[in-house]
């Protein structure tokens, strides 16, 4: 199981996804303040669910190594979750800056926002998951070709 390169890709997704749960992808700065207020995944529960679901799904896929087609389908689902994470993050940033959604009971109308380096983790996870899917499908083609030779 661990000797397959796609397992290493998925293990990296698990590690990076766990880091995404800890570190904030976006920080807000009030116009009159000098203090940054980070938006962590656990400030908003849908972001928390997505940031937990991405590494958890990758971990499940690692242990489904005997069912390669199911692995590929779950990886595609994980790619959709990574894209959905960015869509949800953009939605929250828009709502927070417009003042519709407070963070920790602070309304941030016209706040400046900055993406941190941790905001790139879902993109890296997306690429790693796509690379793992390609390798899984290549393994499946190899197994099918070996079955035809018998």
C-alpha positions, 0 to 999 in steps of 0.5 A, spaced: 500 500 500 505 505 502 509 503 496 504 506 491 506 513 489 499 515 489 499 513 497 504 518 498 500 523 494 494 522 498 498 522 505 501 529 503 493 531 502 492 528 509 497 532 512 496 539 508 489 538 510 490 537 517 494 544 517 489 547 514 484 546 520 489 549 524 492 555 520 487 561 518 487 562 510 485 569 511 486 575 515 482 581 516 485 588 518 480 593 520 481 600 517 483 604 524 486 598 527 493 595 527 491 588 529 489 582 524 483 578 525 484 571 522 479 567 519 480 560 521 476 554 519 472 553 526 470 560 526 465 558 521 462 551 521 461 550 513 469 551 512 470 547 518 466 541 515 470 542 509 477 543 511 476 536 516 472 532 510 478 533 505 483 530 509 478 525 512 476 523 505 483 522 502 485 518 508 479 513 507 481 513 499 488 510 502 485 504 505 481 503 499 487 500 495 483 494 492 478 498 489 481 502 484 475 505 481 472 507 487 478 510 489 478 514 483 471 517 484 472 519 491 478 523 489 474 526 484 469 528 489 475 530 493 477 535 488 470 538 488 471 539 495 477 543 494 474 547 489 468 548 493 472 550 499 475 556 495 468 558 493 465 558 500 471 562 502 470 567 497 463 567 499 465 568 507 470 574 505 465 577 501 460 577 507 465 579 512 467 585 508 460 587 506 459 587 514 453 582 513 457 576 517 461 578 524 467 574 526 467 573 533 462 579 534 466 584 531 463 587 524 468 588 519 465 593 514 470 595 509 475 591 512 482 589 508 483 582 507 489 578 506 490 571 503 495 567 507 500 562 505 495 557 508 490 559 503 494 555 497 493 548 501 486 547 497 490 548 491 496 544 492 491 538 495 487 539 488 493 538 484 496 532 489 489 529 488 489 529 481 496 526 480 493 521 485 487 519 481 492 519 474 496 514 478 490 510 480 487 509 473 494 507 470 494 502 475 487 500 473 489 500 466 495 495 468 491 490 472 486 490 466 491 489 461 494 483 465 488 480 465 487 480 458 494 476 457 491 470 461 
